[in-house]
Amino acid sequence: MIRIEYENSGCFSGCTGIIALAGWFTAVIRDVMFSKWLWVIFDVLIPPLGAFRGIFMWLGWA
């Protein structure tokens, strides 16, 4: 029998991972809409930065 093991770790894992991923998508999509290409590069290369920026955008702090 084949058993697949899934390790739940990293920045985008679990319930907080869903929020982080949604924040990351928010930051990337908003930066693309406003043509902030340097921020898009930072968001893609450093995903936790984009996740925090997206959450801050929801709160109106960014």
Secondary structure, DSSP 8 states (H G I E B T S, - for coil): ---------STT-HHHHHHHHHHHHHHHHHHHHTT-HHHHHHHHHSHHHHHHHHHHHHHT--
